Amino acid sequence: MTLKEKIIKVSYDLFGTQGYEETTIANIVKASGSSKGGFYHHFKSKEDIIDTTFDSYVDDLKTYYNNLYDFYNNDTIKVFNGVFKAINIYKSDYVIRWPDFMKMLSSEGNGLIRMRMEESIGKMTEAFYSELIQKGNHEGLWSIDTPCNIAGLWTREILRIYTEISMLISDYNEYNYNKFVSLLEFDEHLINLLLSTDQIAIKEETLNYFKLAKPNSAQMDINSYKTLNKIV
């Protein structure tokens, strides 16, 4: 493990146990066995650690999105439908690969970090959907004058769905489940109406993800699952 990687790992642990605001650079330097010079060689501040992590997270997720083009042979409709699946696969990978990162995000004192991360993910996802809608315009799949507006609305709905999944995992009952299914049906109808198509589908993929996430949340730290579902 390089010094940079050790500083990041130690920072996640400290942010998760004592909170971002309460953690000082001196704490990080001491816990990582670094010197101040070693720390500042890699990071300008503790904020820079978060920014570096966010950039890596967003870039990784964007790679998952872009890979959809090859996976679905550049089929715009299939790529549009595949975004949700790409998010789910990436989420699962991230929980496994970065347990310290998830611990840091799930800490009660780190709401600002979660908010900033959600904003970063939202902007990138919105840009990708906008790109897809414009691609559909060029291919004659639909004729949308305001791709950015629809992309923004749809991204907000996707983020809302993940928040609802988190809530349903925490408080599962038949009434809440049926309410969630109704939301998916409404959203699916909404995006098809906005794009003047009938080929956009998210309900089945979303429910399959929920069926996997619910039992897994009992095996893992449920706060990590709730946190990641709220973020993306």
Number of C-alpha atoms within 10 A of each C-alpha: 7 7 14 17 12 16 24 22 18 20 28 24 20 21 24 22 16 15 19 23 11 11 16 14 14 13 13 25 19 13 15 19 14 17 13 13 10 14 21 14 10 14 18 10 13 18 12 12 18 19 16 12 15 18 15 12 17 18 14 14 21 17 12 17 22 15 15 21 16 10 12 13 11 12 13 18 17 17 23 22 16 21 19 19 20 19 17 20 13 17 18 13 11 17 17 10 11 13 16 20 20 22 20 26 26 23 20 13 17 17 15 13 19 18 13 15 22 18 14 17 23 20 15 17 26 22 17 20 22 21 15 18 26 20 15 20 16 11 11 9 16 16 15 16 11 11 21 18 13 19 22 18 12 20 23 14 16 20 19 17 20 21 19 20 25 24 16 19 22 14 10 13 10 9 9 15 17 11 13 18 16 13 17 21 15 12 19 17 15 14 21 14 12 12 19 13 13 11 13 18 21 19 17 12 14 18 16 11 16 18 11 10 21 18 11 13 17 11 9 11 14 18 18 20 24 22 21 22 21 20 22 23
